[in-house]
Amino acid sequence: MAARRKTITQDDLKNFMTTTHTSTQPIGIFDSGIGGLTVVHALVQALPKEDLIYFGDTAHMPYGDKPTATIQSYAVKIAHMLLQQECKLILIACNSASAAAYELVKEYVNGKAIVMNVIDPTIHFLQSTHAHQSVGLIGTRQTVNSHVYKRKIDELNCGIHLYSYPTNLLASAIEEFGNHPVIDAILNEYLSQQELSTIDALVLACTHYPVIKESIAKQYKKFHHKSIDIIDSSNIVAKAVKQQLEDSELLNQHGIGKKQFYVSAYTETFAANAKIFFGDQLSLDYYPLWD
């Protein structure tokens, strides 16, 4: 079994501990749209007593087709907002933003909160479960072209052969239609690629994709006549966040699990899709990002 890895360095933790934090401070999570809600839902299951603040940058969704510098600008502004909310941990619940802006956000936060991304926990999961196997990955163009998954996997030298394929239309389609039959037409094009026929597992490297996880599994089997492991990072990341809070002695044992949701632009589509996860209890507050 692979050794468990911390998601922050000792220097990061030392800087973090110079600022007074308490276990009752909230966790901040952000993404460009409903995708991050898959992670929030997993966090609620794993950490029911933690207060959560979610920011959906719906005004700039999707991130996957935007330049790196643009995503970095948005991410730093959102991190600033979450610091104002006194978050003890900020989770970048977006693969595109994790690839483009994680290091910059960590530098900006400068120990005022723990900063985590959705990529590192998934990499460590792959190392422990799929070493010496062929693994496929679908994600946005930003995530795939960053080569961050391949670089991190190669650094571990665990024998994983990674095949990455950009599926750039999917996030926008999920945001617009949710889990709708129209999605199957897009999946037919993406998942029929011959290169995917040899893989043992498929990483959903966009937090939007778990919304259609069953459709992905069905369409993959339709074309390649076999079932494979579909790796949804939501639960993996939630477990990593819980472990990080335990390591930092910041796990909230007595909270009530308050949830706040902010969006940079209100849309009926986002509100409707968000209710898939949280029903009528979800209310959205408008918080525009400055230009």
Residue, then its C-alpha position, 0 to 999 in steps of 0.5 A: m500500500a502506498a504511503r499517504r501523502k500530505t497535501i501541503t508541505q511542512d513549510d506551508l503548514k508552518n506558515f499556516m500555523t502562524t495565523t490563529h485558526t479554529s476548527t469552527q471556521p468554514i471550508g471554502i470551495f470554488d469552481s466555474g459552475i455546477g461541477g464543484l457541487t459534486v465535490v460539495h455533495a461529497l464533502v457534506q457526506a464525509l464532513p457533515k458538521e463542517d460549515l461550507i461556503y461554495f463560490g460558483d463563477t457562473a459569469h465566466m463558465p466554463y474555465g476549460d477554454k480560457p487562457t491560463a492567465t485569465i483563470q489565474s485572475y479569477a481564482v485569485k479574486i475568489a480566493h480573496m473573497l473566501l479569505q474574507q469569509e475566514c475560511k480555514l481551507i480553500l479547495i479549488a474544486c475545478n481541474s482547469a483551475s487546479a492545473a492553471a492556478y493552484e500554485l498562484v493561489k497558494e502564494y496569494v493565500n500565503g498561509k492564511a488558509i490551507v489550499m488544496n486542489v482536486i488533482d493531487p488526491t486523484i494522482h495519489f489514488l491512482q498510484s495506490t490502485h492502478a499502478h502498472q495499468s493503462v489509464g484514460l483521462i477525459g477533461t477540458r482542453q486546459t486540463v489536458n494541455s497542461h499535462v499536469y496529470k502526466r507530469k505528476i504520474d511520471e514523477l511517481n514512477c508507478g508504471i501508469h500509462l496515461y492516455s488523455y483526451p480533451t472533451n471540451l464540449l462536455a462541461s458546457a453541455i452538462e451546465e446547460f442540459g444536466n443529465h439529459p439524453v442530448i449528452d449521449a450524442i457528445l459522448n458518442e463522439y468522444l468515447s468512441q476513440q480507438e485509443l480508449s479501447t485499451i484502458d483499464a480505468l477512466v479518470l473524470a478529470c472535470t468535476h462536472y463529469p460525475v453528473i453523467k457518470e452512469s452515461i459515461a460508463k454506458q457509452y464506453k461499454k457500448f463502443h468497447h464492449k467491456s466495463i472499466d473503473i470510472i474514477d470520480s474524484s469527488n469522494i477521493v477529494a472529500k476523504a483527502v480534505k478530511q484527512q488534511l483537517e485531522d492532520s492539522e487538528l482543525l476538524n469540526q466535531h461540533g458544528i451544524g453543517k451550515k452551507q452558503f452558496y455564492v454565484s458571480a451571475y445568477t442563471e435559471t439553469f444553474a439554480a435548477n441543476a444545483k437542486i439536483f444535489f441540494g433540493d429546495q434548501l439551496s439558495l444562491d447569493y449574488y457576488p460579482l467578481w470585479d474586473 
